[in-house]
Structures are given as C-alpha cells and as structure tokens.
Amino acid sequence: KYKYDTTSRNLIRQKLGWENCYVIGHIGNFLEAKNHSFLINLFKKVSVDESMRLMLLGDGELSIKIKSMVENT
C-alpha cells in the first residue's frame, strides 16, 4: 500500500503542475508543537528558486491559521 510508485508520483505532480519542482513535504497535525510557522519561515530562507515547493499535509486546530500565514507570505 505504501510502496513507492513512480506512476502515482508523476500523476500527482502533473495534477499539481509540479512536474519539474523540488518538493519538501511534512505530514503532521497542525498543532503548536509541530511548529509549522518555523517550517514556513525556514523554507522562505532556503528556497533558492521558484521551482521549490513546501507541502504541508495534516489537520488540526491551527490549520486555518497556518493556511492564512502561507497565503499572506
């Protein structure tokens, strides 16, 4: 079920328009302990070009706050 699948990877990247992007992912609940704001600020500092993407997946009490933070940066 969780085995790497190149076809699935390529389909998801195509759907997102990220075929030639470098993607960094984080999966976790949107809680204060996960420190998503730090991840977002760090990503802004280390992203060297427009082809880099940060994907945050999860749910939690801070999901709306974090989404707003991303949209306003």
C-alpha positions in Angstrom: 0.0 0.0 0.0 2.8 2.5 0.9 5.4 1.2 -1.6 7.0 3.9 -3.9 5.2 4.1 -7.2 6.7 6.3 -10.0 3.4 6.4 -11.9 1.4 7.7 -8.9 4.2 10.2 -8.1 4.2 11.6 -11.7 0.4 11.8 -11.8 0.2 13.8 -8.6 3.0 16.1 -9.7 1.2 16.6 -13.1 -2.1 17.3 -11.4 -0.4 20.0 -9.2 1.7 21.4 -12.1 4.9 20.5 -10.2 6.5 18.1 -12.7 9.9 19.9 -12.6 9.8 21.0 -9.0 11.8 20.1 -5.9 9.2 19.3 -3.2 9.8 19.2 0.5 6.9 17.6 2.4 5.7 17.5 6.0 3.0 15.3 7.4 1.6 16.0 10.8 -1.2 17.5 12.9 -1.4 21.3 12.8 -0.6 21.8 16.5 1.7 24.3 18.2 4.2 21.5 19.0 4.8 20.8 15.3 5.9 24.4 14.7 4.7 24.9 11.2 5.4 28.6 11.3 9.1 27.8 11.8 9.0 25.4 8.8 7.4 28.1 6.6 9.8 30.8 7.6 12.8 28.4 7.2 11.5 27.4 3.7 11.3 31.1 2.7 15.0 31.5 3.6 16.3 28.3 1.9 14.2 28.2 -1.2 16.7 29.3 -3.9 14.3 29.4 -6.8 10.7 29.4 -7.9 10.7 25.6 -8.6 10.9 24.7 -4.9 7.6 23.7 -3.1 6.7 23.1 0.5 3.8 20.7 1.0 2.2 20.6 4.5 -0.3 17.8 5.0 -2.5 17.2 8.0 -5.3 18.6 10.1 -5.7 20.3 13.4 -6.7 23.3 15.4 -4.1 25.6 13.7 -4.7 24.6 10.1 -6.7 27.7 9.3 -4.1 29.9 10.9 -1.2 28.2 9.0 -3.1 28.4 5.7 -3.7 32.1 6.3 0.0 32.6 7.1 1.0 30.9 3.8 -1.4 32.9 1.7 -0.1 36.1 3.2 3.6 35.5 2.5 
